[in-house]
Amino acid sequence: MTYGVGAYQGAQNTGLDAAGRDYQLIIPAGTPFQVRLYSRDVAVADASGNALPASATAPPFQASAGQDQTFTFTVTGPAAKGQ
């Protein structure tokens, strides 16, 4: 996860169940933020089931105090060879 002028912050795993894993991170309110995913090992889809490229970026947003922002991504299997 990146915010501001490129600061990196990893997300903490907060839950695991049959539906998958949950991650959470706290970012400063009023700071532009963007979620970036990258994997050479697994294929990933968005919440609608649309396949994402090996390097994907969610739409940017700006955090507001007391307001949660949720993103859903699903690992769909191994990455295609050559990606």
Summary of the structure (lengths in Angstrom):
residues: 83
radius of gyration: 13.8
end to end distance: 21.4
largest distance: 42.3
contacts: 156
relative contact order: 0.25
helix: 0%
strand: 47%
